[in-house]
Structures are given as C-alpha cells and as structure tokens.
Amino acid sequence: MTGNDSAADILNPRLKGFLAHNLRWKSLNPIQEQAIPIIKDNNDTLVIAPTASGKTEAVLIPIFDDILTKQLEPLSVIYVSPLKALINDMNDRMEKWCENFNLEVTKWHGDVPGTKKKQFINNPSDILLITPESLEVIFMNKTSEEKERIFKNLKYVIVDEIHYFVESDRGTQLNSLLNRMKKYVDHPVTMVGLSATVGNPETVSKWLKPENPAQIVTDPSKRPFQYKVFCGSDQVIYEQLSKYVGRKILIFVHSRKDAEKYYNFLRRMLKLKNIYVHHSSIDRDRREESEDKFKNLKDGFMISTSTLELGIDVGNIDIVVQIRPPHTVSSFLQRIGRSGRRSKNQRSIIFYNTDPQIFITLAEISLINEGHIEDIKIPAKPKDIYFHQILSSIFENGKMKQGELFNSLKGSYAFSKMTKEDFTAIIETMEELEFVNNNSGHLSLGYNFEKKFGKRNFLDFFSVFCPNFEYKVREGTKSIGTLDLFFVVNFLKEGSQFILGGAPWKVVDIDHKRFWVKVQKDKAKKGDVPDWTSEGGVIDSLISRKIYDILLGNYDPDLLKTFDDFSQEKILEYVEHAHDVGFREGIIPVEIDEKTHRVYIYTFAGMRANALLSSIFSLEYDIYAQNDTAYFSSFKFRGEMNFSNISDVIYGVEDILKEPEINHLIDEKTGKFVKNKFINFLPYKDNVKLKMELLYGPDDLINVVKENSVSLVGSTKFKIWR
C-alpha cells in the first residue's frame, strides 16, 4: 500500500495494514487517491464516481484514519442512506472494518429492534447508519440532554446516494435536520456526499454546505463503456444471453411482472441453476438471501427491477443487460456502472421492442458520450416540508420565539429562499388551523396538532414523505405492478382502462392517500383501451430533445456500430422521413389532420411539458381525446382551429402560465392527489404551485417555445410513437 506520492503514504499505519493484509489491496484506485487527502483535511466534499468504483472506501478510509489517529470519541460519524437495504448492506461492510479496530457501528431504521436503539441512546457507538425519518425520531423524541450527548462529538456526516435525496421531499427533510443538528455540536462537522450520477454538482455541493459549498471530486479514470443493441423479442433475448452462460450477468427490467417472467423464462430455456430474481414485492429476507448468494458467485444471472440500481453490493458483474432502456440517463449510468470491476470495462447489452426505444437508447448513449446527465432540480420553496419542519422544530424545543425559529430554519439550503413573508403567512395559517399557539411571538403546539398527530397518529408525522411517487396496482390483495404518478393523475379515474404488463385492466378505485390503484381484469378488452404503458416512468426533456436532434441527423454515426443491422436501418429510415416531412432545426413542427380534427405539436419537450401544453389549449379551445407523449402534444378539437390559432397559443404559453385560470385547471386535474399530508394545509395558490412543479414541466415547455418557431409540416410517422 505504498507508491510514488500515493495517498496511502499519509495514512495511519494500522489502517494501511488493514487495507493491505485484511482487504488485500495492493494500491488505491484513482478516485481514492483524489478524495482521501481532501477529506483527510476535513474539507466538505462531494464525491462523484460510478458504481463499483471504490468511492465508498474513498470516503471511509480518511474518516477511519481520523478516528484512529485522533482517537475520536463516539458518536463521530453519521451515515445517512435512503433505503433500509442499503443501510443493512453498509452495516455488513462496516462491521468488518470496526471489528478490526475495536470500534462499534449501529444501524437504525424501522426494522431494528427498540432494545438496540435504546442501547445506542444510552451509549452511542462510533458510527451510526440511519434514514432521515429515524433521525427525525431522535430529534423529536429525545431530550436536549440526550441529543447533546449523542451529537456532541460528531465530526462527519456522510450522505450516500445524494442524488436520490436532493430533489425529493425526504431530501428537503434531511437537509433541514442536518442544519438543526448544529445546535448540539460546538465545532465544525465535515459533510460528505456520495453519488454515481449528478448533472449539476455545483448545486448539490451548495445543498451539502450552503455557506461554503463542498469541494467536488470526480473520478479521473474513465472506464470504457462497451455496448450492444438488439431489437429483442424473447427469442432474440434467449439467443443472445445463451452466449454468456458461465458469466456473471445482472439483468434490469422495468416491472416486477417482467422480473418474474424473465426469471422463469431464462431459468427454463437456459437450464440455469444460479439464477435469482429481485424486486420490492419479494420478502425482505428472501431478497437479502439472493443478494448474498449472488454476490459470492463467480457466475450466474440476477433479474432485477430498479431495486439493484443503487449501491447494494452484489459483487463483480461482467455484463449489465437492460431489457428495454431506462427512462433517464442517470438510471442508465447507475446500471452500467455495476459492471466492469474485474475487466475495468463497463459492458451492457440493451434490448428494445418499439421504434421509440431505439431512439431512447441512442439518445442516452449519445448523452453519456457527451457527458450530459439530467440536472437535479431542487425545489426553490418547498412550503409543504417547511410546514412540517416548523411543527417538528416547535415540538423538539417545546416553545420557540418566532424570529429564532425563522432564522434556525433559514440556515438550511432547502429553506434559504424562504422570506419573512412566507414564514409569517404559514404561521398565520397554522394559527387558523390551531396547529400552533402564538403568544406574543412565542410559538407552541396547538390543540389540533395533538388531535391530528398525537398518540397513535404520531408515527404519521415522521413518515409523511413518499420516496418515489408511484402508485401500486392491486387486484384484490395481489400486486400487479406500479404506475407512475403522472399517468394516474392525468389519465385514470374509476372505470378507466389501461394496459400494464401486457394485460388489460379496468380501474375500480384510486386511493390517493395510500397510493393504490385497485383494478380488475378488463374482460371486454375494448378498442378504446389506451396503448401506452407506464412501467419505468416517463421520458422528460433532456432525452426527448436529444431524440429530435438525432432525427435531424445530429449524432455520431460511430455510435451505431454495435447496433444490430435492423436498428441501424430503422434509425436511418426515420432520419430520412423527418427531413422529408419538414423537420428542421429551430422549429416546433405542427401537423393538423383536417379529417379527424386532430392536432400534433412535436415539441419533443418531454411527457410532462406536452401534457401541460394540451392543458393550456383546453383553456382556449374546446378540445377532447387528449393523447400526449414525450414527443408531441396531441388532441382533437371541436369547432374551428387553424395553424394561426395554434401558433398564437404556443407563443403565448409563458403569459398563459401566469394567469389564475391555469391554477384552477391544475387543481381540477390533480383532483384528490396528495403529495404529502402537509400540502393540503397550505394556501390554495401554494398547494397548486407545488403540484404543478411535481407533475408538469413548465420550464421545459417555456424553454422550447422561446428557442423555436412554430412551423406546419406534412403527415408524419411519429404520430404512432408511444
């Protein structure tokens, strides 16, 4: 563990010996060489490197070095993770380190017995692995003396999978909690974030430390990315994967139904013994057993939904297979990053089965090649979580001065744009609702807080935030799959028909509080069943706009060399067609079908932006049969509508979005959808604004309209894209 000017040379001898003898490391890898000296100097740091690159160890090594060298007292490290499974996985990894150095680690989440938690409170361990919700429990349920004892020696906070947190409600909650923690620590705490994919790291670095943004460390070594793309029927998938029996293969699919389907199909066809399936409906113990077995195998197949996208360790993967491309560049990178530990080459095989999926695949590969990933969008004013944190802070302290509370919350990046006026308006709302009492500027909890969240309902206060807005589809007690929030809110109501997992379903009821869609088999199989499926989420602006670029011929033809012949021919066919019908740079193509009274507006701005555009048209005209995709906004119209009318509405989008009518429409469309328990306590205007930001893409739509002119084109093949 030495080398010319290696970071290993500055490490504690005990730690260096552990790495060399116990872990059998001969040297540090590039991300570790970069990150270790920076974190060792107690700099706040954001580490961005692919999955399986050694970034976790790049953070643990300097932190363990500090614990050993300075003999730090417990609790010295908090590790925050979004998932219980990641905490369990990290606990197993960390215990090996801690046992060697006579240190202790504690995991704390909903499945950990109360006796273990009580033991930690009475005698804190060196390291705590925890979820945001559990951290909130400590803040609200423990005395000031207990919290001071727990946090007084804290030196490091590690936020793992930070991209997963930052733009979500749970991330806003966590950001506020880390800020509130400062009052119990009288010295600087080093903040460290970890992620495989961040499109705008400068913003995330401010989220970690607003007053002095974290230093960004990226992996200087670019692992080569090799891929093959096939138009893939089940027979093609079988034929291709039969070539890799004897290798270790991780296969990603879009749904639990597909996970079970391909598990049974490949086990039968390939006669595999070492084959496993992994998704959220499988019992936790069985999932963990599969993870452990697969991790220690030299060969085998694992079929998984996105549950293995994050950093659960499943060992050295030779090839990542994707049966249908994912719906974000970030997800694509997370997946391919699981491969290549042994060979240093990231390898992936992508199968698709529709024409748009060829272009999604090429767009994602092109964007990765260009170094473009989706930006993480941090809400400017998340007033619903602000509402929650105000109540949580008052509960924690018993009573607070109004000015003190405002200033304490403003220290977090998530609430830094909240004004005194915003704060005062929310406090006035809380007073009206009797959630707080205001006695000459001294705030305490009111009667209705106890009524709403006391006793049995108290746990609801901690776990109010949905981790990913998906609705579970259930036939009786049987889980069928999941639907993206966007589809449920925009397309479904009682009696609606849709396709999921290749089967037709009819909606019996929608439970917006529990995020359930109750269904029954659609025996009629009527022709008006929508021909979209929602598995895997929706395509948004970055990929959609890249697809438009590709249709204009703006792509690197070398990227197609490993696409099968059929795919290459199909891409060239569509590029030629786009040129023939009038697609060109700088325009929004519009197609009007006079016979059917249907309009197609090819913004290529993403599903959310196009759904918003159709909604805007509904304010101006009598439209019906709305049918939006990531590529176009489409609807039928009654009465008169010509190209000039369409142009006027598109060019007026920004002004229309400022009108109060759009708020009424969004409120009507979102119906009973509840983003979290606190959004409905907000004033009407704030409630609608937060739903608009979550469900639609106003900025994406405005940007496309500003940068392009509207142009009439001929009849296209793109109208059948879904």
Secondary structure, DSSP 8 states (H G I E B T S, - for coil): ---TT-GGGGS-HHHHHIIIIIS--SS--HHHHHHHHHHHTT--EEEE--TTSSHHHHHHHHHHHHHHHHT--SS-EEEE-S-HHHHHHHHHHHHHHHHHHT--EEEESTTS-HHHHHHHHHS--SEEEE-HHHHHHHHHHS-HHHHHHHHTT--EEEETTHHHHHTSHHHHHHHHHHHHGGGG-SS--EEEEEES--S-HHHHHHHH-TTS--EEEE--S---EEEEEEE--HHHHHHHHGGGTTSEEEEE-SSHHHHHHHHHHHHHHHT-SSEEEE-TTS-HHHHHHHHHHHHT-SSEEEEESGGGTSS-----BSEEEEES--SSHHHHHHHHTTB-TTTS-EEEEEEE-SHHHHHHHHHHHHHHHHT--------S--HHHHHHHHHHHHHHHSSEEHHHHHHHHHTSGGGTT--HHHHHHHHHHHHHTTSEEEETTEEEE-HHHHHHHSGGGHHHHHS---SS-EEEEEETTEEEEEEEHHHHHHH--TT-EEEETTEEEEEEEEETTTTEEEEEE-SS--TTS-----TT----HHHHHHHHHHHTT-S-GGGGTTB-HHHHHHHHHHHHHHHHHT--TTEEEEEEETTTTEEEE---S-HHHHHHHHHHHHHHS-EES----SS-EEEEESS---HHHHHHHHHTHHHHTTSHHHHHHHHHHHTT--SSTTGGGS-HHHHHHHHHHHH--HHHHHHHHHH-EEEE----SGGG--
